[in-house]
């Protein structure tokens, strides 16, 4: 079994030079000179190819002329026109295409109501005479470009016993392409298979205009990008202007860089920079901006956009301190970037060390070694000493606060412990009962009383008398 995908592919290949049926476009409108029995012109482009009476458009009798017109709304490239005329059957007595004799096919850019045949382009005229019949299905070559296709007749048939010219068209197919398809070649759905005519791009039907500033009349079909640009423009669609200072306003299509250099003054790839005002004579290379004649005083660098190492300030007019090593300083702040000469200190090396043969510290001014005997010690840096005093004071205050905090914590704990002991003692006294120690005290009292109640000296003296 053949896969549907291959069927579609083969169909497309076989139809590489087919044409679109323009009559079936949504914007196409069919009209006719008159209508009989409700059979309007729309019957002729409904896609139904049956040729019996009920499937055909029909003009009214008793008119000297009858026509059916196709209006595309705009001009198209027409290749051929295929007409299906009424024929009810082939047997004797069945209706045949009698009224189709002597018809003609015209194309025009004006409608049938506005033009006579003299002002149209004739594609075909039928010369069939009675009793012969023309074919009821006819395919007519008509390679023209127009908005209207008109089928018309003035023939009055003898067989129907009805007077006047009458048309009975069952289907009218007009094959062609957009006028923008090259060689008037497209496929069955309107894709321009041979590309676009000059000035147009875009799948499927080349219905977009190429950018106005493309140099060639054509552009890339699938993107609309220009192959090259008119002078003065650059970019994929040539919509960007070349820089103003490019010589001849000529620049590269892809980057916009000036291919012939810059006019006087500006420089750089796109001529958007100017020579440094510190170039001698204001002259520099157009591409690199290098100053040809060097720099004015106090400026340096190939483009004279840097201060020299011995000056600083907004206009490079201030000299670095001569106590800086090599008299070199920062171009903005004036700080000595390589340090100080011996005997000086500070950011700008504007302070002198006191009695320091070996030099002093760059920031504090303290001597790097001991002073000779009898010499005065270097004067300390007042700013640094003030900072030191502040730090020491803060540390002392912090220490005192900590000490007081610790004492308070210990005292608080001692007080709490004493309160707890007293509370326990009160509890013990309130619940005590007589015990062994209380009984012992009482017995001791009794013992003392017993000792007092024992034999006295009087009793010893009375003993012998009793024996008498």
C-alpha positions as CSV (number, residue, x, y, z in Angstrom):
1,X,0.0,0.0,0.0
2,X,1.4,3.4,-1.0
3,X,1.8,5.8,1.9
4,X,-0.4,9.0,1.6
5,X,2.7,11.1,2.0
6,X,4.2,9.8,-1.2
7,X,0.9,10.3,-3.0
8,X,1.0,14.0,-2.1
9,X,4.6,14.3,-3.1
10,X,4.0,12.7,-6.5
11,X,1.1,15.0,-7.0
12,X,3.1,18.0,-6.3
13,X,5.9,16.9,-8.6
14,X,3.5,16.2,-11.4
15,X,1.8,19.5,-10.9
16,X,5.0,21.6,-10.9
17,X,3.6,23.7,-13.7
18,X,-0.1,23.6,-12.8
19,X,-2.0,26.8,-12.3
20,X,-4.4,28.0,-9.6
21,X,-8.1,28.1,-10.4
22,X,-8.6,31.8,-9.9
23,X,-12.4,31.6,-10.1
24,X,-12.4,29.8,-6.8
25,X,-10.5,32.5,-4.9
26,X,-12.6,34.0,-2.0
27,X,-12.2,37.4,-3.5
28,X,-13.5,36.4,-7.0
29,X,-17.0,37.6,-7.9
30,X,-19.1,36.2,-10.8
31,X,-22.0,38.2,-12.4
32,X,-24.2,37.8,-15.5
33,X,-26.3,40.0,-17.7
34,X,-29.6,38.6,-16.4
35,X,-30.9,35.7,-14.4
36,X,-33.5,33.1,-15.3
37,X,-35.4,30.9,-12.7
38,X,-33.0,31.8,-9.9
39,X,-30.0,30.2,-11.5
40,X,-27.5,32.9,-10.7
41,X,-23.9,33.3,-11.8
42,X,-22.7,31.7,-8.6
43,X,-23.7,28.3,-10.1
44,X,-20.7,28.7,-12.4
45,X,-18.0,28.6,-9.7
46,X,-19.4,26.3,-7.1
47,X,-17.0,23.5,-8.0
48,X,-19.8,21.3,-9.3
49,X,-18.9,20.0,-12.8
50,X,-22.2,18.4,-13.7
51,X,-23.7,19.9,-16.8
52,X,-27.4,19.2,-16.5
53,X,-29.8,22.1,-16.3
54,X,-30.2,22.3,-12.5
55,X,-26.4,22.8,-12.0
56,X,-25.9,25.7,-14.4
57,X,-26.2,29.4,-14.4
58,X,-28.8,30.7,-16.8
59,X,-29.5,34.1,-18.3
60,X,-33.0,35.2,-19.2
61,X,-34.5,35.0,-22.8
62,X,-35.5,37.9,-25.1
63,X,-32.2,39.8,-24.9
64,X,-29.9,40.6,-27.8
65,X,-26.8,39.9,-25.8
66,X,-26.0,37.6,-22.9
67,X,-22.7,37.5,-20.9
68,X,-21.1,35.9,-17.8
69,X,-18.2,37.8,-16.2
70,X,-15.5,36.8,-13.7
71,X,-14.0,39.6,-11.6
72,X,-10.8,38.8,-9.7
73,X,-10.6,42.2,-7.9
74,X,-7.1,42.8,-9.4
75,X,-5.1,41.8,-12.3
76,X,-3.8,38.2,-12.6
77,X,-1.7,36.4,-15.1
78,X,-4.1,34.1,-16.9
79,X,-3.0,31.0,-18.6
80,X,-6.2,29.2,-19.8
81,X,-10.0,29.3,-19.4
82,X,-12.1,26.1,-19.2
83,X,-15.9,26.3,-19.8
84,X,-18.5,23.6,-18.9
85,X,-21.6,24.3,-20.9
86,X,-25.1,22.8,-20.4
87,X,-25.7,19.3,-21.9
88,X,-28.4,17.2,-20.3
89,X,-27.4,13.9,-22.1
90,X,-26.3,12.3,-25.3
91,X,-29.5,10.6,-26.3
92,X,-31.9,11.9,-28.9
93,X,-34.3,14.4,-27.4
94,X,-32.0,15.3,-24.5
95,X,-30.9,19.0,-24.3
96,X,-27.7,19.8,-26.1
97,X,-25.5,22.9,-26.3
98,X,-27.4,24.7,-29.1
99,X,-27.1,28.1,-27.5
100,X,-23.3,27.8,-27.2
101,X,-22.7,28.5,-30.9
102,X,-20.9,31.7,-31.9
103,X,-19.8,32.6,-28.3
104,X,-16.6,34.5,-27.7
105,X,-14.1,34.9,-24.8
106,X,-12.7,38.3,-23.9
107,X,-10.4,39.6,-21.2
108,X,-10.4,43.2,-20.0
109,X,-9.4,45.5,-17.1
110,X,-12.9,47.0,-17.2
111,X,-16.2,45.2,-16.6
112,X,-18.6,44.0,-19.3
113,X,-21.0,46.9,-18.5
114,X,-18.3,49.5,-19.1
115,X,-16.7,48.2,-22.3
116,X,-17.6,47.1,-25.7
117,X,-15.9,44.3,-27.4
118,X,-13.8,46.7,-29.3
119,X,-12.0,47.7,-26.1
120,X,-11.3,44.2,-24.9
121,X,-8.7,41.5,-25.8
122,X,-10.2,38.6,-27.6
123,X,-8.9,35.2,-26.7
124,X,-11.4,33.0,-28.6
125,X,-14.4,33.1,-31.0
126,X,-16.5,30.0,-31.8
127,X,-17.5,29.7,-35.5
128,X,-19.8,26.7,-35.2
129,X,-22.8,27.0,-37.5
130,X,-26.2,25.2,-37.5
131,X,-26.7,22.3,-37.4
132,X,-23.3,21.5,-35.9
133,X,-22.6,21.9,-32.1
134,X,-19.5,23.2,-30.4
135,X,-18.0,21.0,-27.6
136,X,-19.8,21.6,-24.3
137,X,-16.5,21.3,-22.4
138,X,-13.8,23.4,-23.9
139,X,-10.4,24.5,-22.7
140,X,-9.1,27.7,-24.2
141,X,-5.5,29.0,-24.0
142,X,-5.6,32.7,-23.0
143,X,-2.2,33.9,-21.8
144,X,-3.1,37.5,-20.8
145,X,-2.9,39.7,-17.7
146,X,-6.3,41.2,-16.7
147,X,-8.9,41.6,-14.0
148,X,-12.0,40.5,-15.9
149,X,-12.8,37.4,-18.0
150,X,-16.0,37.7,-20.1
151,X,-17.9,34.9,-21.9
152,X,-20.4,36.6,-24.2
153,X,-22.8,35.7,-27.1
154,X,-25.3,37.4,-29.4
155,X,-26.4,34.1,-31.0
156,X,-30.2,33.3,-31.2
157,X,-30.6,29.5,-31.4
158,X,-33.3,28.1,-33.7
159,X,-34.0,24.8,-31.9
160,X,-35.5,26.1,-28.7
161,X,-38.4,28.1,-29.9
162,X,-37.2,30.9,-27.5
163,X,-36.0,34.2,-28.8
164,X,-32.9,36.0,-27.8
165,X,-29.3,35.2,-26.9
166,X,-29.0,32.9,-23.8
167,X,-26.0,31.5,-21.9
168,X,-26.2,28.4,-19.7
169,X,-22.7,28.0,-18.2
170,X,-22.4,25.2,-15.6
171,X,-18.8,25.9,-14.5
172,X,-16.2,28.5,-15.6
173,X,-12.6,27.8,-14.5
174,X,-9.9,30.4,-15.1
175,X,-6.4,29.1,-14.5
176,X,-3.5,31.4,-13.8
177,X,-1.1,32.9,-11.2
178,X,-0.3,36.1,-9.4
179,X,1.2,38.6,-11.7
180,X,4.3,38.5,-9.5
181,X,5.2,34.9,-10.5
182,X,8.1,34.7,-12.8
183,X,7.2,33.4,-16.3
184,X,3.6,33.2,-15.2
185,X,4.3,29.8,-13.6
186,X,2.8,28.5,-10.4
187,X,1.3,25.4,-8.9
188,X,-2.2,24.4,-8.2
189,X,-2.3,26.4,-4.9
190,X,-0.7,29.6,-6.3
191,X,3.0,29.0,-5.3
192,X,5.3,30.7,-7.8
193,X,7.4,27.7,-8.8
194,X,9.9,29.7,-11.0
195,X,10.4,32.5,-8.5
196,X,9.3,36.1,-8.5
197,X,9.3,38.8,-11.0
198,X,11.7,41.6,-10.3
199,X,10.7,43.7,-7.4
200,X,8.8,41.1,-5.5
201,X,9.5,38.3,-3.0
202,X,7.8,36.0,-0.5
203,X,6.3,32.6,-0.5
204,X,3.9,31.4,-1.7
205,X,2.9,33.9,-4.3
206,X,5.6,36.6,-4.4
207,X,3.1,39.1,-3.0
208,X,5.6,41.4,-1.1
209,X,7.6,44.2,-2.7
210,X,11.3,44.2,-2.4
211,X,12.8,47.0,-0.2
212,X,12.9,50.3,-2.1
213,X,16.6,50.8,-1.6
214,X,17.8,47.5,-3.0
215,X,20.3,48.2,-5.8
216,X,19.1,45.4,-8.0
217,X,15.5,45.3,-9.1
218,X,15.1,41.9,-7.4
219,X,15.7,40.6,-3.9
220,X,16.0,37.1,-2.2
221,X,12.6,35.4,-2.7
222,X,12.3,33.7,0.8
223,X,13.6,36.5,3.0
224,X,13.2,39.8,1.1
225,X,16.8,40.7,1.8
226,X,18.6,42.8,-0.8
227,X,21.6,41.4,-2.7
228,X,23.2,44.9,-2.6
229,X,22.2,48.4,-1.6
230,X,21.8,51.7,-3.4
231,X,24.6,54.2,-2.5
232,X,24.1,55.7,1.0
233,X,22.3,52.6,2.4
234,X,23.3,49.4,4.2
235,X,21.7,46.5,6.1
236,X,19.9,43.3,5.1
237,X,17.0,45.3,3.7
238,X,19.1,48.4,3.0
239,X,17.0,50.4,5.4
240,X,20.0,52.0,7.3
241,X,21.7,55.1,6.1
242,X,25.5,55.1,5.8
243,X,27.3,57.3,8.3
244,X,27.2,61.0,7.3
245,X,31.0,61.4,7.2
246,X,31.7,58.5,4.9
247,X,33.4,59.7,1.7
248,X,30.7,59.6,-1.0
249,X,28.3,58.3,1.7
250,X,29.5,54.8,0.7
251,X,29.7,52.1,3.3
252,X,29.8,48.3,3.6
253,X,26.4,46.6,3.2
254,X,26.8,44.3,6.2
255,X,28.7,46.4,8.8
256,X,28.0,50.0,7.8
257,X,31.7,50.8,7.9
258,X,33.0,53.5,5.6
259,X,34.7,51.7,2.7
260,X,36.3,54.8,1.2
261,X,37.4,56.5,4.4
262,X,36.1,59.5,6.2
263,X,35.7,63.2,5.3
264,X,38.0,65.8,7.0
265,X,37.8,65.6,10.7
266,X,36.1,62.4,11.8
267,X,37.8,59.0,12.0
268,X,37.1,55.4,12.8
269,X,35.4,52.5,10.9
270,X,32.1,54.4,10.8
271,X,33.7,57.9,10.9
272,X,32.0,58.6,14.2
273,X,35.1,59.8,16.1
274,X,37.1,63.0,15.8
275,X,40.8,63.7,16.3
276,X,41.8,64.5,19.8
277,X,42.0,68.3,20.4
278,X,45.4,67.6,21.9
279,X,46.8,66.4,18.6
280,X,49.3,68.9,17.3
281,X,47.5,70.7,14.5
282,X,44.4,68.6,15.1
283,X,45.5,66.1,12.5
284,X,45.3,62.3,12.9
285,X,44.9,59.1,11.0
286,X,41.3,58.6,9.7
287,X,41.1,55.0,10.8
288,X,43.2,54.7,13.9
289,X,42.9,58.3,15.2
290,X,46.7,58.3,15.8
291,X,48.0,61.9,16.0
292,X,50.5,62.4,13.1
293,X,52.5,65.2,14.7
294,X,52.4,64.2,18.3
295,X,50.7,65.8,21.3
296,X,50.5,69.3,22.7
297,X,52.3,69.9,26.0
298,X,51.3,67.8,29.0
299,X,49.5,65.2,26.9
300,X,50.6,61.7,25.8
301,X,49.4,58.5,24.0
302,X,49.0,57.7,20.3
303,X,45.7,59.5,20.3
304,X,46.8,62.2,22.7
305,X,44.0,61.3,25.0
306,X,46.1,60.7,28.1
307,X,48.0,63.0,30.5
308,X,51.7,62.8,30.7
309,X,53.1,61.3,33.9
310,X,54.3,64.6,35.4
311,X,51.0,66.5,35.2
312,X,47.5,66.1,36.5
313,X,44.2,67.9,36.8
314,X,41.2,68.7,34.5
315,X,43.3,70.3,31.8
316,X,46.5,68.6,32.6
317,X,47.9,71.9,33.8
318,X,49.0,71.0,37.3
319,X,52.5,69.6,37.9
320,X,53.1,66.6,40.1
321,X,55.0,67.4,43.3
322,X,58.8,67.3,42.6
323,X,59.2,65.2,45.8
324,X,57.4,62.3,44.0
325,X,59.7,59.6,42.7
326,X,60.4,60.6,39.0
327,X,57.9,63.4,39.6
328,X,55.2,60.9,38.6
329,X,51.6,61.1,39.9
330,X,48.1,60.1,39.2
331,X,46.6,62.1,36.3
332,X,43.4,62.9,38.2
333,X,44.3,63.2,41.9
334,X,48.0,64.1,41.8
335,X,48.9,61.3,44.3
336,X,52.5,60.1,43.8
337,X,52.1,56.7,42.2
338,X,55.8,55.6,42.6
339,X,56.3,56.8,46.2
340,X,58.2,59.6,47.7
341,X,61.8,60.7,47.6
342,X,63.8,60.1,50.8
343,X,63.0,62.6,53.5
344,X,59.3,63.1,52.4
345,X,56.0,61.4,53.1
346,X,52.3,61.8,52.6
347,X,50.0,61.0,49.6
348,X,51.5,63.8,47.6
349,X,54.9,63.6,49.3
350,X,54.4,67.2,50.5
351,X,55.6,66.6,54.1
352,X,59.2,66.4,55.4
353,X,60.5,63.6,57.6
354,X,62.2,64.9,60.8
355,X,65.6,63.6,61.5
356,X,65.3,60.3,59.6
357,X,68.5,59.5,57.7
358,X,67.0,56.2,56.5
359,X,63.8,57.8,55.4
360,X,60.3,57.5,57.0
361,X,57.0,55.7,56.6
362,X,55.1,56.9,53.6
363,X,51.8,57.4,55.5
364,X,52.8,58.2,59.2
365,X,56.1,59.9,58.8
366,X,57.8,57.7,61.5
367,X,61.5,57.0,60.9
368,X,62.4,53.7,59.4
369,X,65.4,53.6,62.0
370,X,66.6,55.2,65.2
371,X,67.4,58.9,65.4
372,X,71.0,59.9,66.1
373,X,71.8,60.7,69.8
374,X,70.8,64.2,70.8
375,X,68.4,64.5,67.9
376,X,64.7,65.1,68.2
377,X,62.4,62.2,67.6
378,X,60.3,62.6,64.5
379,X,57.1,64.6,65.1
380,X,54.2,62.1,65.0
381,X,51.5,62.6,62.6
382,X,48.9,64.7,64.3
383,X,46.0,63.1,62.3
384,X,47.1,59.6,63.2
385,X,47.7,60.4,66.9
386,X,44.2,61.9,67.1
387,X,42.8,58.7,65.6
388,X,44.8,56.7,68.1
389,X,43.5,58.7,71.1
390,X,39.9,58.1,69.9
391,X,40.5,54.4,69.7
392,X,42.1,54.1,73.1
393,X,39.3,56.2,74.7
394,X,36.7,53.9,73.1
395,X,38.5,50.8,74.4
396,X,38.6,52.2,78.0
397,X,34.9,53.0,78.0
398,X,34.1,49.5,76.7
399,X,36.3,47.9,79.4
400,X,34.6,49.9,82.2
401,X,31.1,49.0,80.9
402,X,32.1,45.3,80.9
403,X,33.5,45.4,84.4
404,X,30.4,47.1,85.8
405,X,28.2,44.6,84.0
406,X,30.1,41.6,85.5
407,X,29.9,43.0,89.1
408,X,26.2,43.6,88.7
409,X,25.7,40.0,87.5
410,X,27.6,38.5,90.4
411,X,25.9,40.6,93.0
412,X,22.6,39.8,91.6
413,X,23.3,36.1,91.8
414,X,24.6,36.4,95.5
415,X,21.4,38.2,96.6
416,X,19.3,35.5,95.0
417,X,21.2,32.7,96.8
418,X,20.8,34.5,100.2
419,X,17.1,34.9,99.7
420,X,16.8,31.2,98.9
421,X,18.6,30.1,102.1
422,X,16.5,32.3,104.3
423,X,13.4,31.0,102.7
424,X,14.5,27.4,103.5
425,X,15.2,28.2,107.2
426,X,11.8,29.7,107.6
427,X,10.2,26.6,106.3
428,X,12.2,24.3,108.7
429,X,11.3,26.3,111.8
430,X,7.6,26.3,111.0
431,X,7.2,22.5,110.7
432,X,9.6,21.2,113.5
433,X,8.1,18.7,116.2
434,X,9.5,17.3,119.5
435,X,12.1,14.7,118.9
436,X,14.9,12.8,120.4
437,X,16.9,15.9,121.1
438,X,14.0,17.6,122.9
439,X,13.5,14.4,125.1
440,X,17.2,14.3,125.9
441,X,17.1,17.8,127.2
442,X,14.1,17.0,129.4
443,X,15.9,13.9,130.9
444,X,18.9,15.9,131.6
445,X,16.7,18.3,133.7
446,X,15.3,15.4,135.5
447,X,18.8,14.0,136.2
448,X,19.8,17.2,137.7
449,X,16.8,17.2,140.0
450,X,17.6,13.6,141.0
451,X,21.1,14.5,141.9
452,X,19.7,17.2,144.1
453,X,17.3,14.8,145.8
454,X,19.9,12.2,146.8
455,X,21.2,11.5,150.4
456,X,22.4,14.6,152.2
457,X,25.1,15.1,154.8
458,X,22.3,15.2,157.3
459,X,21.4,11.6,156.5
460,X,24.9,10.4,157.0
461,X,25.0,12.0,160.4
462,X,21.7,10.4,161.5
463,X,22.8,6.9,160.6
464,X,24.5,5.8,163.9
465,X,21.8,7.3,166.2
466,X,19.3,5.1,164.4
467,X,21.3,2.0,165.4
468,X,21.0,2.8,169.0
